[in-house]
Amino acid sequence: MEISNVIFLVVFLVTFGFFIRNLNRIITNIKLGRDINRSDRPTDRWKNMFRVAMGQSKMTRRPVAGVLHIIVYLGFLIINIEVIEIVVDGIFGSHRFLSTVLPIGLYNFLIGSFEILAILVLVACIIFLIRRNVVRIKRFWSKEMTAWPRTDANLILVFEILLMTAFLLMNATDSILLSRGDSHY
């Protein structure tokens, strides 16, 4: 294990520790609530959960914003597969770990699909930032949208843009190294 792998592992473990700490805080806060019997209509409750949580039904009431939101949501979920590969490569010093596990045609298709999705997510996030801060849609500037909710939404969009940009730059750099016959290949 090289020093770069050790540094990556330490940073990853510290970050994971923060994640676990925050997860415990959230669980503790949830447990402060009182129990309510929700055993009635389990099928309806599961359908509603999938419709709202997975289908993002609340966000898709407005067609344009809904399509953009679904792009960002799916992009975030799907591109996490690539994040798994980055973590494995960072810890073990491998390069494009999933390309050794998956058939190369499937791997290339997935990476190409992820890149298209990343570009769509970038465009959607930029449109969302413009809608929030330039067009200033009324509901985003209402009384309950105080400084923190407004800042929180903007930070999420900016970090999503940074994540997609890093992903695209990583793949572009990797493509250049491949064409030059770098030692990783």
Number of C-alpha atoms within 10 A of each C-alpha: 8 9 8 13 16 15 13 17 17 13 12 15 12 12 12 12 12 12 12 12 12 12 12 12 12 11 11 11 10 10 10 8 8 6 7 6 5 8 8 8 8 10 10 9 13 11 11 14 13 12 13 14 11 12 14 16 15 11 15 16 11 10 10 9 16 16 15 19 19 19 20 22 15 14 22 17 10 16 20 13 14 16 12 13 16 18 16 17 17 18 18 16 17 16 16 17 16 18 15 11 9 11 10 12 9 11 16 13 11 16 16 13 13 21 19 14 20 26 16 17 26 23 16 21 23 16 16 19 18 13 14 18 14 10 10 12 12 8 10 16 14 9 7 11 12 11 9 10 12 15 12 11 14 17 13 12 21 16 12 20 20 13 16 23 16 13 19 17 12 11 15 13 12 16 12 11 14 13 10 10 10 10 7 10 10
